[in-house]
Amino acid sequence: MLMACSSLLYLCCSYAWSRFGYRWLGLWFCLVSALSVAADAGSGLLPERAIGRLRVADRLVGSIGLVTSVAINSDSIPHAGLCCLATASSLCWLAAGRAVARAEPHNRRKYLAYHSCWHA
């Protein structure tokens, strides 16, 4: 439940892009949020094959959204640097969550905390 709720944080990106005149990117992040919620919350409810497809779609659509956001925001060298720093920070949270999942598979709360930071 916590993981699915944290996926809704992508709606903040949707709202921000919509407010700055990028309605299509706002809608794109609505799709990112929906796929992420479905992929994270559907485990155990949907067949494993469907979850696998949802995860692939989630990662593809999310990656396109991330790259597009970085490209649009990189309108100067300092902004490009900040975008790269923010992206690196997000990837560190993702890596930390995956490391916890491998090293401490029973510690679901710790993993969820790291993964929620990735969504944020």
C-alpha positions in Angstrom: 0.0 0.0 0.0 2.8 2.4 0.9 4.6 1.7 -2.3 1.5 2.4 -4.4 0.8 5.6 -2.5 4.3 6.8 -3.0 3.8 6.2 -6.8 1.2 8.8 -6.7 4.0 11.4 -6.0 4.5 11.4 -9.8 1.2 13.4 -9.9 3.3 16.3 -8.4 5.4 16.3 -11.6 2.2 16.1 -13.6 0.8 19.2 -11.8 4.0 21.1 -12.1 4.4 20.4 -15.9 0.8 21.3 -16.5 1.2 24.6 -14.6 4.2 25.6 -16.7 2.5 25.1 -20.0 3.6 21.5 -20.8 0.2 19.9 -20.7 1.3 16.9 -22.7 4.1 16.2 -20.2 1.6 16.6 -17.4 -0.5 13.9 -18.9 2.5 11.8 -19.5 3.3 11.8 -15.8 -0.3 10.9 -15.1 0.4 7.8 -17.2 3.7 7.2 -15.3 1.8 7.4 -12.0 -0.9 5.0 -13.1 1.6 2.5 -14.4 3.7 2.7 -11.3 0.7 2.2 -9.0 -0.5 -0.7 -11.0 3.0 -2.3 -11.2 3.6 -1.8 -7.4 0.2 -2.6 -6.1 -0.7 -5.3 -8.5 1.7 -7.9 -7.1 -0.2 -10.7 -5.7 -3.4 -9.5 -7.3 -2.5 -10.0 -11.0 -0.7 -12.8 -12.8 3.1 -12.6 -12.7 3.2 -12.2 -16.4 0.9 -9.1 -16.3 3.0 -7.7 -13.5 6.1 -8.2 -15.6 4.6 -6.3 -18.5 3.4 -3.5 -16.3 6.9 -3.1 -14.8 8.4 -3.0 -18.3 5.8 -0.4 -19.4 6.3 1.6 -16.1 10.1 1.7 -16.6 9.9 2.6 -20.2 7.3 5.4 -19.8 9.0 6.7 -16.6 12.4 6.8 -18.3 11.0 8.7 -21.2 9.4 11.2 -18.8 12.7 11.6 -16.8 14.8 12.1 -20.0 12.3 14.6 -21.4 12.1 16.5 -18.1 15.9 16.7 -18.0 16.1 17.9 -21.6 13.5 20.6 -21.1 15.0 21.8 -17.9 18.6 21.8 -19.2 18.3 25.3 -20.8 21.6 26.4 -19.4 24.8 24.8 -18.2 24.0 25.4 -14.5 20.5 24.0 -15.0 21.9 21.0 -16.8 24.2 20.4 -13.9 21.4 20.6 -11.4 19.3 18.2 -13.5 22.2 15.7 -13.6 22.7 16.1 -9.9 18.9 15.5 -9.2 18.9 12.5 -11.5 22.0 11.0 -9.9 20.4 11.5 -6.4 17.3 9.7 -7.5 19.3 6.8 -8.9 21.2 6.6 -5.6 17.9 6.2 -3.8 16.9 3.5 -6.2 20.2 1.6 -5.9 20.0 1.8 -2.1 16.5 0.4 -2.1 17.5 -2.5 -4.3 20.6 -3.2 -2.2 18.4 -3.4 0.9 16.0 -5.7 -0.9 18.9 -8.1 -1.8 20.8 -7.9 1.6 17.8 -7.8 3.9 14.8 -9.3 2.1 12.8 -9.6 5.3 13.2 -5.8 6.0 10.3 -4.6 3.9 9.9 -1.3 5.7 13.4 -0.2 5.1 13.1 -1.1 1.4 9.8 0.8 1.1 11.4 3.9 2.7 14.1 3.9 0.2 11.8 3.2 -2.7 9.4 5.9 -1.7 12.4 8.4 -1.8 13.0 7.2 -5.4 9.4 8.1 -6.3 9.7 11.5 -4.6 
